[in-house]
Amino acid sequence: MSKFQQKKGKESPKVNTASLPDIIFMLLFFFMVTTVLRDSELKLDVNTPEATELTKLEKKSLVNYIYVGKPLPKYQSTYGSSPKMQLGDKFASVADIPLFLEKHKIKVPEGQRPGITTSLRIDGDVTMGIIQDIKTELRKSGQLKLNYSASPRAE
């Protein structure tokens, strides 16, 4: 006779699922905190020109976006229908560009500051006078890395 016998008919214990809702809510909370949402609402109608030779920007966190175009219909009663500039979430003038650049520069770590790029998203119907004023103010502010946004051309 052997001292140790295998017990037959014994089932393995069931998995305890009491902590499953806690885990799900922790994951949900984690993704809600770490997800980056769009930081500005576009208030302009911007139809960028089409191009064939396009390159993607690598680090989007180092990019300032300046939008230029006609205000959307719901803003035309306040701001008119002439082309306006939007910095971040609000309409701005050319004189507001240095402060906008400085606010973004503060958020970027010091080692990455030389990589900051300004992306100009400009409507195709905007005159060059506004664009030239923006470029002059960017030059005065020391922002020399520019990017012109375009949409891909259908071939």
PyRosetta script that sets phi, psi and omega in degrees:
from pyrosetta import init, pose_from_sequence

init()
pose = pose_from_sequence("MSKFQQKKGKESPKVNTASLPDIIFMLLFFFMVTTVLRDSELKLDVNTPEATELTKLEKKSLVNYIYVGKPLPKYQSTYGSSPKMQLGDKFASVADIPLFLEKHKIKVPEGQRPGITTSLRIDGDVTMGIIQDIKTELRKSGQLKLNYSASPRAE")
pose.set_psi(1, 143.8)
pose.set_omega(1, 178.3)
pose.set_phi(2, -103.2)
pose.set_psi(2, 148.1)
pose.set_omega(2, -179.3)
pose.set_phi(3, -73.1)
pose.set_psi(3, -35.8)
pose.set_omega(3, -176.4)
pose.set_phi(4, -101.9)
pose.set_psi(4, 120.8)
pose.set_omega(4, 178.2)
pose.set_phi(5, -121.7)
pose.set_psi(5, 144.3)
pose.set_omega(5, 177.1)
pose.set_phi(6, -79.1)
pose.set_psi(6, 131.8)
pose.set_omega(6, 179.2)
pose.set_phi(7, -86.2)
pose.set_psi(7, 126.1)
pose.set_omega(7, -178.1)
pose.set_phi(8, -99.8)
pose.set_psi(8, 150.3)
pose.set_omega(8, 176.9)
pose.set_phi(9, 86.6)
pose.set_psi(9, 2.6)
pose.set_omega(9, 179.2)
pose.set_phi(10, -88.9)
pose.set_psi(10, 129.2)
pose.set_omega(10, -178.9)
pose.set_phi(11, -89.5)
pose.set_psi(11, 157.0)
pose.set_omega(11, 175.0)
pose.set_phi(12, -75.4)
pose.set_psi(12, 150.8)
pose.set_omega(12, -177.6)
pose.set_phi(13, -67.9)
pose.set_psi(13, 151.0)
pose.set_omega(13, 179.8)
pose.set_phi(14, -74.6)
pose.set_psi(14, 153.8)
pose.set_omega(14, 179.3)
pose.set_phi(15, -75.8)
pose.set_psi(15, 131.5)
pose.set_omega(15, 179.9)
pose.set_phi(16, -79.6)
pose.set_psi(16, 118.2)
pose.set_omega(16, -178.1)
pose.set_phi(17, -105.7)
pose.set_psi(17, 16.6)
pose.set_omega(17, -178.1)
pose.set_phi(18, -65.9)
pose.set_psi(18, -31.7)
pose.set_omega(18, -178.0)
pose.set_phi(19, -90.6)
pose.set_psi(19, -1.3)
pose.set_omega(19, -178.5)
pose.set_phi(20, -60.3)
pose.set_psi(20, -45.1)
pose.set_omega(20, 177.4)
pose.set_phi(21, -61.8)
pose.set_psi(21, -35.9)
pose.set_omega(21, 177.5)
pose.set_phi(22, -61.7)
pose.set_psi(22, -43.3)
pose.set_omega(22, -179.9)
pose.set_phi(23, -64.7)
pose.set_psi(23, -42.4)
pose.set_omega(23, -179.2)
pose.set_phi(24, -63.6)
pose.set_psi(24, -43.4)
pose.set_omega(24, 179.6)
pose.set_phi(25, -67.9)
pose.set_psi(25, -33.4)
pose.set_omega(25, 175.9)
pose.set_phi(26, -65.8)
pose.set_psi(26, -42.2)
pose.set_omega(26, 177.4)
pose.set_phi(27, -64.7)
pose.set_psi(27, -43.0)
pose.set_omega(27, 178.5)
pose.set_phi(28, -60.5)
pose.set_psi(28, -45.7)
pose.set_omega(28, 178.3)
pose.set_phi(29, -62.2)
pose.set_psi(29, -41.9)
pose.set_omega(29, 179.0)
pose.set_phi(30, -59.4)
pose.set_psi(30, -47.6)
pose.set_omega(30, -178.1)
pose.set_phi(31, -70.3)
pose.set_psi(31, -31.4)
pose.set_omega(31, 176.4)
pose.set_phi(32, -66.9)
pose.set_psi(32, -36.3)
pose.set_omega(32, -178.3)
pose.set_phi(33, -76.5)
pose.set_psi(33, -38.5)
pose.set_omega(33, -173.3)
pose.set_phi(34, -88.2)
pose.set_psi(34, -12.8)
pose.set_omega(34, -179.3)
pose.set_phi(35, -74.5)
pose.set_psi(35, 133.0)
pose.set_omega(35, 177.5)
pose.set_phi(36, -96.5)
pose.set_psi(36, 120.5)
pose.set_omega(36, 178.8)
pose.set_phi(37, -96.7)
pose.set_psi(37, 165.4)
pose.set_omega(37, 178.2)
pose.set_phi(38, -59.3)
pose.set_psi(38, 130.1)
pose.set_omega(38, -174.5)
pose.set_phi(39, -91.6)
pose.set_psi(39, -5.5)
pose.set_omega(39, 178.3)
pose.set_phi(40, -144.7)
pose.set_psi(40, 146.7)
pose.set_omega(40, 177.6)
pose.set_phi(41, -97.2)
pose.set_psi(41, 128.1)
pose.set_omega(41, -178.7)
pose.set_phi(42, -75.8)
pose.set_psi(42, 119.7)
pose.set_omega(42, -178.6)
pose.set_phi(43, -105.4)
pose.set_psi(43, 5.0)
pose.set_omega(43, -177.8)
pose.set_phi(44, -119.0)
pose.set_psi(44, 155.7)
pose.set_omega(44, 173.3)
pose.set_phi(45, -93.7)
pose.set_psi(45, 105.7)
pose.set_omega(45, -176.4)
pose.set_phi(46, -118.8)
pose.set_psi(46, 110.5)
pose.set_omega(46, 173.9)
pose.set_phi(47, -107.5)
pose.set_psi(47, 97.4)
pose.set_omega(47, -176.0)
pose.set_phi(48, -69.9)
pose.set_psi(48, 150.8)
pose.set_omega(48, 177.8)
pose.set_phi(49, -64.1)
pose.set_psi(49, 160.4)
pose.set_omega(49, 179.0)
pose.set_phi(50, -94.5)
pose.set_psi(50, 148.0)
pose.set_omega(50, -179.7)
pose.set_phi(51, -147.9)
pose.set_psi(51, 163.0)
pose.set_omega(51, 179.2)
pose.set_phi(52, -106.8)
pose.set_psi(52, -35.9)
pose.set_omega(52, -177.8)
pose.set_phi(53, -94.7)
pose.set_psi(53, 86.4)
pose.set_omega(53, -177.0)
pose.set_phi(54, -113.5)
pose.set_psi(54, 147.6)
pose.set_omega(54, 172.3)
pose.set_phi(55, -129.1)
pose.set_psi(55, 147.1)
pose.set_omega(55, 179.9)
pose.set_phi(56, -86.4)
pose.set_psi(56, 147.1)
pose.set_omega(56, 174.0)
pose.set_phi(57, -78.9)
pose.set_psi(57, 133.9)
pose.set_omega(57, -175.1)
pose.set_phi(58, -74.4)
pose.set_psi(58, -60.7)
pose.set_omega(58, -175.9)
pose.set_phi(59, -103.7)
pose.set_psi(59, 102.0)
pose.set_omega(59, -177.6)
pose.set_phi(60, -69.8)
pose.set_psi(60, -20.0)
pose.set_omega(60, 179.6)
pose.set_phi(61, -72.5)
pose.set_psi(61, -15.0)
pose.set_omega(61, 179.5)
pose.set_phi(62, -98.4)
pose.set_psi(62, 13.2)
pose.set_omega(62, -174.6)
pose.set_phi(63, -110.1)
pose.set_psi(63, 129.8)
pose.set_omega(63, 169.9)
pose.set_phi(64, -95.4)
pose.set_psi(64, 135.1)
pose.set_omega(64, 177.8)
pose.set_phi(65, -109.5)
pose.set_psi(65, 128.6)
pose.set_omega(65, 173.9)
pose.set_phi(66, -118.5)
pose.set_psi(66, 120.3)
pose.set_omega(66, -179.1)
pose.set_phi(67, -104.4)
pose.set_psi(67, 138.7)
pose.set_omega(67, 176.8)
pose.set_phi(68, -136.1)
pose.set_psi(68, 126.7)
pose.set_omega(68, 179.6)
pose.set_phi(69, 177.8)
pose.set_psi(69, -174.1)
pose.set_omega(69, 178.3)
pose.set_phi(70, -79.2)
pose.set_psi(70, 141.0)
pose.set_omega(70, 176.2)
pose.set_phi(71, -61.9)
pose.set_psi(71, 150.1)
pose.set_omega(71, 175.7)
pose.set_phi(72, -63.0)
pose.set_psi(72, 157.7)
pose.set_omega(72, -176.6)
pose.set_phi(73, -54.0)
pose.set_psi(73, -34.2)
pose.set_omega(73, -178.4)
pose.set_phi(74, -71.8)
pose.set_psi(74, -16.6)
pose.set_omega(74, 177.9)
pose.set_phi(75, -103.1)
pose.set_psi(75, -7.5)
pose.set_omega(75, -176.1)
pose.set_phi(76, -68.1)
pose.set_psi(76, -27.1)
pose.set_omega(76, 178.9)
pose.set_phi(77, -68.5)
pose.set_psi(77, -29.6)
pose.set_omega(77, -179.7)
pose.set_phi(78, -89.6)
pose.set_psi(78, -45.2)
pose.set_omega(78, -171.5)
pose.set_phi(79, -105.7)
pose.set_psi(79, -4.6)
pose.set_omega(79, -179.3)
pose.set_phi(80, 84.0)
pose.set_psi(80, -177.9)
pose.set_omega(80, -176.9)
pose.set_phi(81, -107.1)
pose.set_psi(81, 3.1)
pose.set_omega(81, 178.0)
pose.set_phi(82, -77.4)
pose.set_psi(82, 155.3)
pose.set_omega(82, -177.9)
pose.set_phi(83, -59.4)
pose.set_psi(83, 136.7)
pose.set_omega(83, 179.4)
pose.set_phi(84, -126.2)
pose.set_psi(84, 165.9)
pose.set_omega(84, 178.3)
pose.set_phi(85, -111.3)
pose.set_psi(85, 139.0)
pose.set_omega(85, 177.4)
pose.set_phi(86, -119.7)
pose.set_psi(86, 125.8)
pose.set_omega(86, 175.5)
pose.set_phi(87, -114.7)
pose.set_psi(87, 116.7)
pose.set_omega(87, -177.7)
pose.set_phi(88, 67.8)
pose.set_psi(88, -117.3)
pose.set_omega(88, -174.4)
pose.set_phi(89, -108.6)
pose.set_psi(89, 7.8)
pose.set_omega(89, -174.5)
pose.set_phi(90, -141.0)
pose.set_psi(90, 159.1)
pose.set_omega(90, 175.1)
pose.set_phi(91, -70.7)
pose.set_psi(91, 145.3)
pose.set_omega(91, -177.1)
pose.set_phi(92, -147.0)
pose.set_psi(92, 170.7)
pose.set_omega(92, 175.2)
pose.set_phi(93, -108.3)
pose.set_psi(93, 173.5)
pose.set_omega(93, -179.2)
pose.set_phi(94, -62.7)
pose.set_psi(94, -31.0)
pose.set_omega(94, -179.0)
pose.set_phi(95, -68.2)
pose.set_psi(95, -17.7)
pose.set_omega(95, -179.7)
pose.set_phi(96, -84.4)
pose.set_psi(96, -6.3)
pose.set_omega(96, -175.9)
pose.set_phi(97, -62.5)
pose.set_psi(97, -46.4)
pose.set_omega(97, -178.5)
pose.set_phi(98, -58.8)
pose.set_psi(98, -41.5)
pose.set_omega(98, 178.4)
pose.set_phi(99, -65.6)
pose.set_psi(99, -40.6)
pose.set_omega(99, 177.7)
pose.set_phi(100, -60.8)
pose.set_psi(100, -44.3)
pose.set_omega(100, 179.1)
pose.set_phi(101, -65.5)
pose.set_psi(101, -39.4)
pose.set_omega(101, -178.7)
pose.set_phi(102, -67.5)
pose.set_psi(102, -39.5)
pose.set_omega(102, 177.6)
pose.set_phi(103, -61.9)
pose.set_psi(103, -39.9)
pose.set_omega(103, 178.6)
pose.set_phi(104, -70.8)
pose.set_psi(104, -38.3)
pose.set_omega(104, -178.5)
pose.set_phi(105, -62.9)
pose.set_psi(105, -34.7)
pose.set_omega(105, -180.0)
pose.set_phi(106, -64.9)
pose.set_psi(106, -34.3)
pose.set_omega(106, -178.1)
pose.set_phi(107, -74.2)
pose.set_psi(107, -20.6)
pose.set_omega(107, -175.1)
pose.set_phi(108, -91.2)
pose.set_psi(108, 137.2)
pose.set_omega(108, 175.9)
pose.set_phi(109, -58.5)
pose.set_psi(109, 148.8)
pose.set_omega(109, -172.3)
pose.set_phi(110, -59.4)
pose.set_psi(110, -35.1)
pose.set_omega(110, -178.8)
pose.set_phi(111, -69.3)
pose.set_psi(111, -21.9)
pose.set_omega(111, -178.0)
pose.set_phi(112, -99.1)
pose.set_psi(112, -2.5)
pose.set_omega(112, -176.3)
pose.set_phi(113, -60.9)
pose.set_psi(113, -34.9)
pose.set_omega(113, 177.5)
pose.set_phi(114, -65.1)
pose.set_psi(114, -16.8)
pose.set_omega(114, -179.1)
pose.set_phi(115, -89.8)
pose.set_psi(115, 2.9)
pose.set_omega(115, -179.0)
pose.set_phi(116, -66.8)
pose.set_psi(116, 130.9)
pose.set_omega(116, -179.3)
pose.set_phi(117, -121.3)
pose.set_psi(117, 143.2)
pose.set_omega(117, 174.4)
pose.set_phi(118, -104.4)
pose.set_psi(118, 122.4)
pose.set_omega(118, 179.9)
pose.set_phi(119, -102.7)
pose.set_psi(119, 123.0)
pose.set_omega(119, 179.2)
pose.set_phi(120, -97.6)
pose.set_psi(120, 114.4)
pose.set_omega(120, 175.4)
pose.set_phi(121, -105.3)
pose.set_psi(121, 101.1)
pose.set_omega(121, -169.9)
pose.set_phi(122, -120.4)
pose.set_psi(122, 135.8)
pose.set_omega(122, 176.7)
pose.set_phi(123, -64.2)
pose.set_psi(123, 144.8)
pose.set_omega(123, -177.8)
pose.set_phi(124, -65.8)
pose.set_psi(124, -18.7)
pose.set_omega(124, -177.3)
pose.set_phi(125, -95.6)
pose.set_psi(125, 2.4)
pose.set_omega(125, -178.6)
pose.set_phi(126, -77.8)
pose.set_psi(126, 141.1)
pose.set_omega(126, -180.0)
pose.set_phi(127, -75.0)
pose.set_psi(127, 158.3)
pose.set_omega(127, -177.1)
pose.set_phi(128, -72.6)
pose.set_psi(128, -16.3)
pose.set_omega(128, 179.9)
pose.set_phi(129, -61.6)
pose.set_psi(129, -44.4)
pose.set_omega(129, 179.0)
pose.set_phi(130, -65.1)
pose.set_psi(130, -42.8)
pose.set_omega(130, -178.3)
pose.set_phi(131, -65.1)
pose.set_psi(131, -40.6)
pose.set_omega(131, 179.0)
pose.set_phi(132, -64.3)
pose.set_psi(132, -39.7)
pose.set_omega(132, 176.9)
pose.set_phi(133, -62.9)
pose.set_psi(133, -41.6)
pose.set_omega(133, 178.8)
pose.set_phi(134, -64.5)
pose.set_psi(134, -44.7)
pose.set_omega(134, -179.5)
pose.set_phi(135, -64.3)
pose.set_psi(135, -37.9)
pose.set_omega(135, 178.3)
pose.set_phi(136, -64.4)
pose.set_psi(136, -43.7)
pose.set_omega(136, -180.0)
pose.set_phi(137, -67.4)
pose.set_psi(137, -36.7)
pose.set_omega(137, 176.0)
pose.set_phi(138, -63.9)
pose.set_psi(138, -40.4)
pose.set_omega(138, 178.8)
pose.set_phi(139, -63.9)
pose.set_psi(139, -42.9)
pose.set_omega(139, 178.7)
pose.set_phi(140, -63.3)
pose.set_psi(140, -32.6)
pose.set_omega(140, -178.9)
pose.set_phi(141, -82.1)
pose.set_psi(141, -4.6)
pose.set_omega(141, 179.1)
pose.set_phi(142, 86.1)
pose.set_psi(142, 9.6)
pose.set_omega(142, 177.8)
pose.set_phi(143, -93.6)
pose.set_psi(143, 100.7)
pose.set_omega(143, -174.2)
pose.set_phi(144, -104.3)
pose.set_psi(144, -12.4)
pose.set_omega(144, 178.3)
pose.set_phi(145, -88.9)
pose.set_psi(145, 109.5)
pose.set_omega(145, -178.0)
pose.set_phi(146, -117.7)
pose.set_psi(146, 152.0)
pose.set_omega(146, 176.1)
pose.set_phi(147, -138.5)
pose.set_psi(147, 133.2)
pose.set_omega(147, 175.6)
pose.set_phi(148, -102.8)
pose.set_psi(148, 119.6)
pose.set_omega(148, -178.8)
pose.set_phi(149, -78.3)
pose.set_psi(149, 142.5)
pose.set_omega(149, 177.9)
pose.set_phi(150, -146.2)
pose.set_psi(150, 158.1)
pose.set_omega(150, 176.4)
pose.set_phi(151, -99.0)
pose.set_psi(151, 150.2)
pose.set_omega(151, -178.5)
pose.set_phi(152, -68.3)
pose.set_psi(152, 141.2)
pose.set_omega(152, -179.6)
pose.set_phi(153, -82.4)
pose.set_psi(153, 132.5)
pose.set_omega(153, 177.0)
pose.set_phi(154, -75.2)
pose.set_psi(154, 127.3)
pose.set_omega(154, -176.4)
pose.set_phi(155, -103.6)
pose.dump_pdb("model.pdb")
